[in-house]
Amino acid sequence: MGFPIRTTVIAAASLAGATALAAELPALDVSRTCTPINAGDKIFTIDRDRCFKTEREAREELVREWSSFPAADQTLCTRTATVGGMESYVHLITCLEMRRAAARLPDRAMTVRPAALPKY
C-alpha cells in the first residue's frame, strides 16, 4: 500500500522547507529580554548594555557554529529560546551546547545504575 503521489510530494516539500529553515540562524528580537519588566525595580535590575553585548556575542558564536548542530536540535532549541516572547541567543546556544554534550554521554540508555542509588 503506497502513499498517493500528491501526499508524498507535499511531505517532501515540507521536509525540504523545514531543513532550509533550520539551515539559517534565526533572527531573534532580544529587546524584551534586555529590558526590565518593571522599570522602577531596584531588586532585579538589568544592565541593558551588558545584556545586548552578551546576546550579540552569543549570536556571533552561533553564526560560526550553527551548521555544526543537527537540524533537529536547531529547531527544538530555537523554539525553546523563543518561548514566552523572551527571545535569547544565549538561551539558544546554551540549549544547543547542552544537547551536544548530552549526545556525547556514554550509556545514554542509562542501563548502568549510578553508585549513589540504592539497589532494590
ZIBELLIN-V670420 format. One record per pair of residues at least 4 apart in sequence whose ideal C-beta (glycine too) atoms are under 8 Angstrom apart, sorted by the first residue. I is the first residue (numbers start at 1). GAP is how many residues later the second one is. If there is no record, write none. Layout:
I	GAP
I	GAP
//
This chain:
3	4
3	5
3	8
4	4
5	4
6	4
7	4
8	4
9	4
10	4
11	4
12	4
13	4
14	4
15	4
16	4
17	4
18	4
18	53
18	57
19	4
19	52
20	4
21	54
22	49
22	50
22	52
22	53
23	44
23	48
24	42
25	34
25	37
25	38
25	41
26	52
26	56
26	66
28	31
28	53
28	54
28	59
28	60
28	61
28	64
29	58
30	4
30	21
30	22
30	25
30	57
30	58
30	59
31	4
32	53
32	54
32	55
33	18
33	22
33	53
33	54
33	55
34	12
34	14
34	17
34	18
34	21
35	11
35	13
36	5
36	8
36	9
36	10
37	4
37	7
38	6
41	4
46	5
47	4
48	4
49	4
50	4
51	4
52	4
53	4
54	4
54	36
55	4
55	33
55	34
55	35
56	4
56	33
57	4
58	4
58	30
58	31
58	32
58	34
58	35
59	4
59	30
60	4
61	4
61	32
62	4
62	27
62	30
62	31
62	34
65	4
65	28
65	31
66	8
69	4
69	5
69	8
69	27
69	30
69	31
70	4
71	4
72	4
73	4
73	22
73	23
73	26
73	27
74	4
74	22
75	4
76	4
76	19
76	23
77	4
77	15
77	18
77	19
77	22
78	4
78	14
79	4
80	11
80	12
80	15
81	6
81	7
81	8
81	10
81	11
81	14
82	5
88	4
89	4
90	4
91	4
92	4
93	4
94	4
95	4
96	4
97	4
98	4
99	4
100	4
101	4
102	6
103	5
107	4
107	5
113	4
113	6
//
